[in-house]
Amino acid sequence: MIVKMRIDDRLLHGQVAYSWKSALSYNAIVIASDEAANDDVRKMALKLCCPDGVKLATRTIEEAAALLKNPKLEPMRVFVICAKPKDAYELLERIEEKPVVNVGGMQMADDKVLLSPAVYVSKEDIEYLDKIQAKGIELEVRQVPSEHAKDYSALKSKLSL
């Protein structure tokens, strides 16, 4: 069972691993990223961030979807992490579950605007977040579980892209 999906371009790091572990009590993390799945050095770095006793799988979007459909994962509490809204949307298109999607850290870039502290979005990001929301999936914006979740639509309405 997916307990939450997070969009964070750093994927797995201390803040994500430990603050969300306490809040969600997950026992498995699935990182769905074509780039990370094909980068052995990055996969090794991600393993170092994984809390003890938690299973970690770094897979391509397609492989992550197949893994999440595996009946062996049903009794597990799975935290899914994608690097960008496009990856999250593509994964959600391939699975039946509709977890809450947490929009977390997305770094600043020339083509991005500030949505919320530590969350910068491009036009493409907004397109995919809108598509996720159109699927009836709840989008929340926050860095850590102790923060009050902000409503994506309310934040988006203040943007000028």
C-alpha positions in Angstrom: 0.0 0.0 0.0 1.3 3.4 -0.9 1.2 5.7 2.1 2.3 8.8 0.2 4.0 9.9 -3.0 6.5 12.7 -2.8 7.9 14.9 -5.6 11.4 16.0 -4.6 14.1 16.6 -7.2 16.8 15.5 -4.6 14.8 12.2 -4.2 16.0 10.7 -0.9 17.9 12.7 1.6 18.0 13.0 5.4 15.0 15.3 5.8 12.8 13.1 3.6 14.1 9.8 5.0 13.7 10.6 8.7 11.0 13.2 9.1 8.6 11.4 6.8 9.5 8.0 8.4 8.2 9.2 11.7 5.0 10.5 10.2 4.2 7.7 7.8 5.8 4.6 9.5 6.8 3.3 6.1 8.9 0.2 5.7 9.8 0.5 2.0 10.7 3.3 -0.3 10.3 3.1 -4.1 12.2 5.7 -6.0 10.7 6.1 -9.5 13.2 7.9 -11.7 14.6 6.8 -15.0 17.7 8.9 -14.5 18.5 7.6 -11.0 17.7 4.0 -11.9 20.4 4.2 -14.7 23.1 5.9 -12.5 24.9 3.4 -10.3 26.7 6.2 -8.3 23.5 7.9 -7.6 21.8 4.6 -6.5 24.7 4.0 -4.1 24.3 7.5 -2.6 20.5 7.0 -2.2 21.2 3.8 -0.3 23.2 5.7 2.2 20.2 7.9 3.0 17.8 5.1 3.6 16.9 4.5 7.2 17.8 1.2 8.8 15.3 -1.6 8.4 13.7 0.1 5.4 13.7 -1.6 2.0 14.8 0.6 -0.9 14.2 0.1 -4.6 15.3 2.6 -7.2 13.6 1.8 -10.5 12.7 3.3 -13.8 9.1 4.6 -14.0 8.0 1.5 -15.8 9.8 -0.9 -13.4 8.5 1.0 -10.4 4.9 0.7 -11.7 5.4 -3.1 -12.1 6.9 -3.3 -8.6 4.1 -1.4 -7.0 1.5 -3.7 -8.6 3.3 -6.8 -7.1 1.0 -8.5 -4.5 4.1 -8.9 -2.2 4.0 -5.2 -1.6 0.4 -5.1 -0.5 1.1 -5.6 3.2 3.9 -3.1 3.1 3.7 0.6 3.8 5.4 2.1 0.8 6.7 5.7 0.4 7.1 6.6 -3.3 9.4 9.4 -4.4 9.7 10.9 -7.9 12.0 13.7 -9.0 9.5 15.7 -10.9 5.8 16.1 -11.6 6.1 14.5 -15.0 7.5 11.3 -13.5 4.8 11.2 -10.8 2.1 11.6 -13.4 3.6 8.9 -15.6 3.8 6.5 -12.7 0.2 7.3 -11.5 -1.0 6.5 -15.1 0.4 3.0 -14.7 -1.0 2.1 -11.3 -4.4 1.9 -9.7 -3.7 3.4 -6.3 -4.4 7.2 -5.8 -2.1 8.2 -3.0 -1.9 11.8 -1.7 0.9 13.5 -3.7 3.2 15.6 -1.6 5.0 18.4 -3.5 8.2 18.9 -1.7 11.6 20.3 -2.7 12.0 21.5 -6.3 15.0 23.6 -6.9 15.2 27.0 -8.5 16.0 27.2 -12.2 15.8 29.9 -14.9 12.5 28.7 -16.2 10.8 28.3 -12.8 8.9 30.5 -10.4 8.3 30.2 -6.7 5.2 28.2 -5.8 6.0 27.8 -2.1 9.3 28.0 0.0 11.7 25.5 -1.6 9.3 24.7 -4.3 9.9 26.2 -7.8 7.8 25.1 -10.7 8.0 25.5 -14.5 5.1 25.6 -16.9 5.7 21.9 -17.6 5.6 21.1 -13.9 2.3 23.0 -13.5 0.9 21.1 -16.5 1.7 17.7 -14.9 0.5 18.8 -11.5 -2.8 19.9 -13.0 -3.1 16.5 -14.8 -2.5 14.7 -11.5 -5.1 16.8 -9.8 -7.5 16.2 -12.7 -7.2 12.4 -11.9 -8.9 13.2 -8.6 -5.6 12.9 -6.6 -5.0 15.2 -3.7 -2.0 17.5 -4.0 -0.4 19.0 -0.9 2.6 21.3 -0.7 5.0 21.1 2.2 8.5 20.2 3.1 8.1 18.2 6.3 5.2 16.5 8.0 5.2 19.1 10.9 4.4 21.9 8.4 0.8 22.7 7.7 0.0 21.3 4.2 -0.7 24.0 1.7 -3.4 23.6 -1.0 -1.8 23.4 -4.5 -4.7 25.2 -6.2 -4.6 28.1 -3.9 -0.8 28.5 -4.4 -1.1 28.1 -8.2 -3.8 30.8 -8.4 -1.2 33.3 -7.2 1.4 32.4 -9.9 2.3 34.4 -12.9 3.8 32.1 -15.5 
